[in-house]
Amino acid sequence: MPRALQGLVTAVVTAAVLAAVVVGGLLPAGGLAALLVFPALALLAEVLGADVYGSSTVSLSAVPVLAAAAAGEPRAALLAAAVAGLTTTVRSRTRRLEQYAFNPAALVLCASLACALTDLAVGKVLPVLVAAGLVAGLAYFAVDNGLVALAIGLDQQRPTRVVLREELSWLLPSFAAYGVLGALLGSAWTTAAGWGVVAFLVPPTLLRLAQRQYLARTEQAVLDLRTAAAELHHAHDAVRHQHRSTAAALAQAIEARDSGTGSHVHRVTALAQELLTVVDPELAADEQLSFGFLLHDVGKIGVPDAVLRKPGPLDEAERRIMDTHPAVGHRIVSEAGFSPLVAEIVLTHHERWDGLGYPRGLRGEQIPLATRLFAVADSLDAMTDDRPYRAGIGLEDALEELVRHSGTQFDPQAVAALLQLDRGRVAELLQLDRARVVSLV
């Protein structure tokens, strides 16, 4: 048991004992019949209680406790509270000994407070007693559920206010009704003894039935929500799997057509993801970004082989055809059901920091962060990779070229982030031969 919870249990038990001594000594003793009837009613109420979301139980045991207080039977109220607390613990089948001390003590504290609040109204006109009962019911709620929420919070390491708001606050109107019913039942006890108690058992019973129906509906609603959440989770996993499979298939199609790039898309995706993890870890957690990196050149599927596989430089007409691939790729991934984030990366991966890129001529931070990081990774791989028409350059030479174009073609912060990476890690991600790595420092 956590030390804080152990301290709470000790404090509540001590306070309950002191309160019981004070209430039992200062208030009138009452009769033997009350000592039998009200605890018996509390026991019956707890036996008929219901579980609330697995954290606690709800019952009508507060009504006979409040009724005994309103009837001027403090000892009966204290005994009924102790019986209710012990019974609810036994019903929970817990093996935690501290609960056998905490639950009865907490309810004895509630009963002591109720007796103190209703003592001055005992024997007065019924409206005064009812008002006192209402206040006592609200106080009972505050102490009982406040202590329960505190204990659950300490045990489960959850904020007390969250436990009280989410699991117990809905009981407040019920406890207000308990106070009123308790006052009426206490008045009936003093005026008509046992027959009055029988008459006033009908309203609490109806209230209990209403609570049971409410709990059944809300628990079914919670179950339905959990089922819907599970189905949504499975559907989301299925969509992610479909996207992953589609992205892999499209990437393979790109490599099959553009044979000069080898495993370029996979290398660039790995390096861009590494950069994004360094610069913005939260954004890097979005799997859709990796799809965007992987599919950046998917629009090349729409470029004729004569242009795509031309071994030398492209002429102006061929360049115009090649420059359409970001827009073509944007349409492909959009129609394939990928997120707008993926489509945005595909569309903007040839934009430049100075605004001279294509297809939209975006400038500076108008270009998405992921795309700016991707641009330096893409260019670094292109420069270090062997192509049919030229040999790749060394890693250090390629990095110097990126620095040279920082602030014009590339985002300076993206280049700086790349330079922060370990050279060996960069070479590994780009699958470079060690001979190409001039310096690993």
Summary of the structure (lengths in Angstrom):
residues: 441
radius of gyration: 37.0
end to end distance: 52.4
largest distance: 108.9
contacts: 1490
relative contact order: 0.07
helix: 76%
strand: 2%
